[in-house]
């Protein structure tokens, strides 16, 4: 998508309120990938709405009626509007609501809540490793022929996943669609001159984020992943020191 095809505020509103179809969401996400400042604001708005919904749900048994009603008005007022300065002011108020509810819940005599920070990578990283290992098994099975035809338009139309442009000296050895919790995912087997056999995995993980390339070394694989909008990507290799960070960076740039 080019800058000559702008996304309107009404499109962003519909995206935040989850009122677009897969093609419409992909159009907005590709536009946001080119406009990181607006993407950050959209993420702030989505996060604020989620915070309000969670606070309402968790605090409903003991929150004061006037507080719940104020929060509901606050959440509904965000829908259908694009007023970023107002969002910042509202976020401060929402923070006070959330802090008050959290303190209430923490000292409430009927129970306590424990918050544990997770150090695990996103779940799609595990899916990417599993898809990579499955592709290695398929490679050794004559009864499971590999599909080398890569049609990006066909894949995007069927899965709402845009695939990056591959360097000219990379060769596609297999393209498969796998199931995932939030719709189909795509796994590509790739051969590179320097690093040998790689897998490129792409999936819609079920949430919006803009994340830089992150590297993880496992016992049976190395992974580099990133996310643009509602699509996450991962490169997987069974070979140590495959230079995945640089390769992931090149692929990520091709999506902009």
C-alpha positions, 0 to 999 in steps of 0.5 A, spaced: 500 500 500 502 506 498 502 513 501 497 515 495 492 511 499 491 514 505 487 511 511 482 516 514 480 517 521 474 513 520 478 507 518 482 507 524 476 508 529 473 502 525 480 498 526 480 499 533 473 497 534 474 491 530 469 493 525 473 491 519 473 485 515 480 481 514 482 485 508 480 492 511 484 490 517 490 488 513 490 495 509 490 499 515 495 495 518 500 496 512 499 503 513 500 503 520 507 500 519 509 506 514 506 511 520 509 509 527 507 515 530 500 513 528 501 506 530 503 508 537 497 512 538 492 506 535 496 502 540 495 506 546 487 507 544 487 499 544 490 498 550 486 504 554 480 500 552 482 493 554 484 496 561 477 499 562 474 493 560 478 489 564 477 493 570 470 493 569 470 486 569 474 485 575 472 490 579 464 489 578 463 485 584 465 491 589 466 497 585 462 503 587 456 504 582 458 511 580 465 509 579 462 503 574 458 508 570 463 513 569 468 508 566 463 505 562 461 512 559 469 513 558 469 507 554 463 508 550 466 515 549 472 513 545 468 509 540 467 513 534 472 518 535 479 520 534 481 525 539 488 524 541 489 529 546 483 527 549 485 520 549 491 522 553 487 526 558 482 520 559 488 515 560 490 519 566 483 518 569 483 511 567 489 510 570 486 513 577 480 508 576 485 502 575 489 504 581 483 505 585 480 498 583 486 494 584 488 497 591 481 495 593 481 488 590 488 487 593 486 489 600 479 486 599 477 481 605 474 476 600 481 475 597 488 477 594 491 477 587 498 475 585 501 478 579 507 474 575 511 477 570 512 472 564 519 471 561 517 466 556 517 468 548 510 469 545 506 463 543 507 464 536 514 463 537 513 456 539 508 455 533 514 457 528 519 452 531 514 446 531 512 448 523 520 448 522 520 441 525 514 439 521 517 441 515 524 438 516 520 431 517 516 433 510 523 434 507 525 427 508 518 423 506 517 422 498 510 421 500 509 428 502 511 432 496 513 440 497 510 445 494 515 451 491 510 455 488 509 462 492 503 466 490 503 472 495 497 475 493 493 468 493 496 467 500 494 474 502 487 474 500 486 467 503 489 468 510 490 476 510 498 475 511 502 479 507 509 476 506 516 479 505 520 480 499 526 475 499 533 476 497 534 474 490 539 469 492 534 465 497 530 459 494 523 457 496 523 450 497 516 449 500 510 453 502 505 450 507 499 453 511 498 451 518 492 452 523 493 457 529 488 459 534 487 465 530 486 463 523 491 460 518 499 461 519 504 460 513 510 456 513 516 457 508 522 453 507 528 457 504 535 455 502 540 460 503 547 460 500 550 462 507 546 459 512 543 453 509 535 451 511 531 456 514 523 457 515 519 463 515 513 463 519 508 468 519 501 468 523 496 473 526 497 472 533 490 475 535 493 482 538 496 488 535 503 490 536 509 493 533 515 489 535 523 490 533 527 483 531 528 479 538 532 473 538 532 467 542 536 461 542 533 454 544 536 447 545 534 445 538 533 451 534 534 459 534 529 464 532 528 471 530 521 474 530 518 481 530 511 483 529 508 489 525 500 490 526 496 484 527 501 479 523 507 476 527 513 473 523 519 469 525 525 466 522 527 459 524 534 455 523 536 448 526 543 451 525 547 455 530 550 462 528 545 462 522 545 470 522 538 470 523 538 477 526 540 480 520 536 476 515 530 478 520 532 485 519 532 485 511 525 481 511 522 486 516 524 492 512 521 489 505 515 490 509 515 497 509 
